[in-house]
Amino acid sequence: MRKNDKQEGISEVFEAALSTIKDKPVATFGPISFIDYLKSNGYPKMGAAAAISIDSYERLHQSIKSNSAMVMRLGQTKGGSGTQFALVKVQDKLDDFFLIDDMIFNSVGTEYVPAVNVEQLKIFSILPSLTEKSYVNLGFSSGLISYALGIDHIKPIFPPASCNSTYTFEFRPHSSISDVFIHNRGQVEIDAMFIEKRNNKETLFVLEAKSDTSHKSLAKHKLLYPVLGIASSVPKNIEIVPVYIKIRTSCRGIHYHIVECSIPDPRIYTVAYNELVMSKYTHLILNLSNNSDSFLNVD
């Protein structure tokens, strides 16, 4: 089966759900067990990951896009089986659920001179290509990320903490909807997080990094879910800042597009999905040598 055929087949699976919200400008369907939904509507079994784990606008199924709706994966089903999901529709507001690269990024970047001796970064040039994680580590080790985020003391940060665990938390699917969704013991991956002082105040930065070129957007839950998952464990005097990093390469070097976001404090407020918004954008270019070919390939 070709990829497009598979995507079309998955898209058709949501017709029963979409029929319940099709004529409504603002509506939700679910939450409901994905397995139970398939069974009750006579659809064949299929993996939940491909169908309801939507991490970018490009991965959102066409039938759902055309209805101004978003798919949300909501952890384990209570009293049912498997993973639960919901559809959220807000007419003509689909962009509320994503950070869209082309709406944020600009092509004019500023060259960044590392805050450390370049010799300390030589290990990165030995490899024929760098993985996504290596690009992120290079950003930390060079002091570039410290600089972009305005940390009080520009310095290397390595290694940042990361996590892949299950979390339960609440949020509203959109600010125009009063419903509260429960993400129940669902898997959440945190690419990186660290605490540093900014404006003399301890701040927790939660990062999601991407380097692929096929997707030019990020579903906001890739930042929202990590923040909501850990928020209850973070002291109230520490500000929580979500950060989206997109890494690209060119003949000029390695481009770091750093999108700092803001969000209402989830420790005192039930956050709506769309309330995570961009607050600052920085485009820095790192070129460690005249011959940067060894840095230009992403696995």
Secondary structure, DSSP 8 states (H G I E B T S, - for coil): --HHHHHHHHHHHTHHHHHTTTT-SEEEEEEEEHHHHHHHTT-----HHHHH---SGGGS-HHHHTTTEEEEEEEE-TTSSSEEEEEEEETT-GGGGEEEHHHH--S--EE---SS-GGGGHHHHHSSSB-HHHHHHHHHHTTHHHHHTT-SS-----S-EEEEEEEEEEEBS-TT----EEEEEEEEEEEEEEEEEETTEEEEEEEEEE--SS--EEETHHHHHHHHHHGGGS-TTSEEEEEEEEEEEETTEEEEEEEEEE---TTTS--BGGG-EEEEEEEEEE--SS--GGG--B-
